[in-house]
Amino acid sequence: MADLDALRFRWTRALEGARATAAGPDPAPYADNLLARWQEPQRHYHTLTHLTAVLERVDVLEAYAADPDVVRLAAWFHDAVYLPDRSENEERSARLAERALPEAGVPEHKTAEVARLVRLTVTHDPADDDPDGQVLCDADLAILAAPPSAYAAYTAAVREEYHFVPNDAFRTGRAAVLRQLLDLPRLFRTPYGQAEWEATARYNLGAELEILSLPDDPAS
């Protein structure tokens, strides 16, 4: 189970770090709104566990970021709006950030950067001169380098989120996503991500793609 108090502390620290001044509205209502969103019943992978993992990986990678607190705020918002049957989740999440952060005391230029980073998670393909984008995308994709049991749990949770999609359609769509990722010159852009996660992630993606290509067991 996620530690809600620890997450509230993380939110407060990131928000206060991104504000123009120390003064500003109470961070707690904003944290509670986001925490409620991340606990919606349609979520099975995009949960508080995923949010916590991304925030922890941002901590690991923060030395590569230009503005780590902005990246942390983007992590909070990157799946804040999530409906598995909708294709515009990242855009709606970015717009939520654009509404909430100025009210919470975040300057306009930092709000715009958070929204840009959230939109970047559509492709996970940051530019070479985009350190904050590289950190957020690496943190979000780090699950791909999980040990076998954790990777299997991740894929099962993703399938559960798309329970309404027939097997053949899901396998086709999921395989397309995996191929798109494998076609990237690099999955991870930070030196740490390339050294620690790249090889394992490519192995996991290739193994999953191979499993998806197997015919269904007629006895199952």
Salt bridges, closest charged atoms under 4 A:
ASP5 OD1 - ARG8 NH1 3.10
ASP32 OD1 - ARG8 NE 2.81
GLU40 OE1 - ARG43 NE 3.40
ASP59 OD2 - ARG10 NH1 2.91
ASP59 OD1 - ARG72 NH2 3.09
GLU62 OE1 - ARG72 NH2 2.89
ASP67 OD2 - LYS110 NZ 3.53
ASP69 OD1 - ARG72 NH1 3.22
ASP79 OD2 - HIS46 NE2 3.88
ASP79 OD2 - HIS50 NE2 3.65
ASP79 OD2 - HIS78 NE2 2.92
GLU88 OE2 - ARG86 NH2 2.69
GLU91 OE2 - ARG95 NE 2.84
GLU91 OE1 - ARG119 NE 2.76
GLU98 OE2 - ARG119 NH1 3.13
GLU113 OE2 - ARG116 NH2 2.88
ASP125 OD1 - ARG189 NH2 2.33
ASP128 OD1 - ARG186 NH2 3.21
ASP130 OD1 - ARG116 NH2 2.81
ASP140 OD1 - HIS50 NE2 3.12
ASP140 OD1 - HIS78 NE2 3.24
ASP140 OD2 - HIS124 NE2 2.75
GLU160 OE2 - HIS44 ND1 3.52
GLU161 OE1 - HIS46 ND1 2.86
GLU198 OE2 - ARG202 NE 2.76
GLU208 OE2 - ARG174 NE 2.76
ASP216 OD1 - ARG171 NH1 2.50
